[in-house]
Every structure is written in structure tokens, then in C-alpha cells.
């Protein structure tokens, strides 16, 4: 679970807590803006996040969504990165409440370790609740850190 496992895929600068969004589109725009701000993707990729959502919902359940661009928009990705955006008051996501968006910019599988950790977190309702409510960036990074095979 060392930082070398996934160098900079999810960094503290990409974790945003205590946000609010007027609606799903606003939340998606904020996701794209963070990926652009941290230098992971260009504005065209941010636009493609909205485009992807129009064809397929990225809502995963338990208050989590994983917005990402279309396959065609990968050319606008500069480096693999994830952004964690927390909306404690929730955002209406096609009739479901979304509290956390984990936006993905990736051309290959650099983000898989963190998504595997997210799957483990979501299988534990207490950990999922911690991600929805935490006020600590370090706690987010700890909960989503890729796990080594010998970790429980």
C-alpha cells in the first residue's frame, strides 16, 4: 500500500470535500474542472464527461458515481488521474442521491487499483459511509489506497 503502487493517480490536490452542486450536470462539470485543474486532462475531456453521462449513467449505487469521458475523448487525457468530489448534501442523479463522484481520466488501466479499493469500500457500508461524510483528505486517500495482495 505504498505510494509507489499508484504514483499520483489519486493525489490530495484532487480530493475536494464539502462541495455542493445544483444538479447532476453541475456536479459533472465540477468533476471535469478538477481533472483539468490538476493537469490530467484538457477541457475537451471535461466536456466528454457530460457527453458520456447522456448515453450511460455513471451512477454505481450507495451514493457513488464514477464519471468519465467517452472512448473517443481519451486523446485529451494528459496523464492518468482520479478526482474525488464529495457532495454531503447529495445531488439528484436520475432520481437517486449521489454524495461522491470519483472522476476518471485514464488511457489504460492505471486507475484499476483504486477502483478495486473502491469496490472493497462499497462492499463495507461503514467505509462507504466514511467516504460520504469524512472531512479528512487523508482519510479519503487511506480508504482508497490500492491494497497489496497481503493486506486484509
C-alpha positions in Angstrom: 0.0 0.0 0.0 2.9 2.3 -0.6 2.6 5.5 -2.7 4.7 3.8 -5.4 1.8 1.4 -6.0 -0.2 4.1 -7.9 2.0 7.2 -8.2 -0.2 10.2 -8.2 -3.3 8.6 -9.7 -5.3 10.0 -6.7 -3.5 12.8 -5.0 -4.5 15.1 -2.2 -4.9 18.0 -4.7 -7.7 16.1 -6.5 -9.7 15.5 -3.3 -12.5 18.0 -2.8 -14.7 17.7 0.3 -17.8 19.6 1.4 -18.9 20.7 -2.1 -22.4 21.5 -3.3 -23.9 21.1 -6.8 -27.2 22.4 -8.1 -27.8 19.3 -10.2 -26.1 16.3 -11.8 -24.8 18.5 -14.7 -23.2 20.9 -12.2 -21.6 18.0 -10.4 -20.2 16.6 -13.7 -18.9 20.0 -14.7 -17.1 20.2 -11.3 -15.6 16.8 -11.9 -14.2 17.8 -15.3 -12.9 21.1 -13.9 -10.9 19.3 -11.2 -9.3 17.0 -13.8 -8.4 20.0 -16.0 -7.1 22.0 -13.0 -4.7 19.2 -11.9 -3.4 18.9 -15.4 -4.7 15.4 -16.1 -7.0 16.3 -19.0 -7.9 19.1 -21.4 -11.3 20.9 -21.5 -12.5 18.7 -24.3 -12.2 15.7 -22.0 -14.3 17.6 -19.4 -17.0 18.2 -22.0 -16.9 14.5 -22.9 -17.8 13.6 -19.3 -21.1 15.3 -19.8 -21.5 13.5 -23.2 -20.8 10.1 -21.6 -23.5 10.7 -19.0 -26.1 11.4 -21.6 -25.6 7.9 -23.1 -24.9 5.8 -20.0 -25.3 6.8 -16.3 -22.1 6.5 -14.3 -24.1 6.2 -11.0 -22.9 3.0 -9.2 -25.1 2.8 -6.2 -24.7 3.6 -2.5 -24.4 7.3 -3.3 -21.4 6.9 -5.6 -20.8 7.8 -9.3 -17.7 7.3 -11.4 -17.9 10.0 -14.2 -15.5 9.6 -17.1 -15.3 10.7 -20.7 -16.0 8.8 -23.9 -13.5 6.4 -25.5 -13.0 9.0 -28.3 -12.1 11.7 -25.8 -9.1 9.7 -24.4 -6.8 11.7 -26.8 -7.5 14.7 -24.5 -6.0 13.0 -21.4 -2.6 14.1 -20.4 -2.0 11.6 -17.6 -3.9 9.1 -15.5 -5.7 10.6 -12.6 -8.7 10.4 -10.4 -10.6 13.2 -8.7 -12.7 12.6 -5.6 -15.6 15.1 -5.2 -17.8 14.9 -2.1 -21.3 16.4 -2.1 -22.5 15.9 1.5 -26.0 17.3 0.8 -26.3 14.9 -2.1 -27.1 15.5 -5.8 -30.1 14.2 -7.6 -28.8 11.6 -10.1 -31.7 10.4 -12.1 -33.8 10.0 -9.0 -31.1 8.6 -6.8 -28.9 10.6 -4.4 -25.2 10.9 -5.2 -22.8 12.0 -2.5 -19.5 11.1 -4.0 -18.1 11.4 -7.6 -14.9 9.7 -8.5 -13.9 11.2 -11.9 -11.6 9.1 -14.0 -9.0 10.2 -16.6 -7.2 7.2 -17.9 -6.0 5.8 -21.2 -5.2 2.4 -19.9 -5.5 0.6 -16.5 -3.6 2.9 -14.2 -6.7 3.6 -12.2 -7.7 -0.1 -11.7 -6.1 -0.5 -8.2 -8.1 2.4 -6.8 -11.3 1.2 -8.4 -10.7 -2.2 -6.8 -10.3 -0.4 -3.5 -13.5 1.5 -4.1 -15.3 -1.8 -4.8 -14.0 -3.1 -1.4 -15.1 0.1 0.3 -18.6 -0.1 -1.2 -18.9 -3.7 0.0 -18.4 -2.4 3.5 -21.2 0.0 4.3 -19.3 1.6 7.2 -16.3 2.5 4.9 -18.7 3.8 2.3 -20.4 6.0 4.9 -17.0 7.3 6.0 -16.2 8.4 2.4 -19.6 10.1 2.1 -19.2 12.0 5.4 -15.4 12.5 6.0 -13.9 15.9 6.4 -10.4 14.5 6.1 -8.5 14.3 2.8 -6.1 11.8 4.4 -8.9 9.5 5.3 -10.1 9.5 1.7 -6.6 8.7 0.5 -6.3 6.0 3.1 -9.6 4.4 2.3 -9.0 4.4 -1.5 -5.3 3.5 -1.5 -4.6 0.4 -3.7 -4.2 -2.6 -1.5 -1.2 -5.0 -1.6 -2.2 -8.7 -2.0 -1.1 -9.4 1.5 -3.4 -6.8 3.1 -6.7 -7.8 4.6 
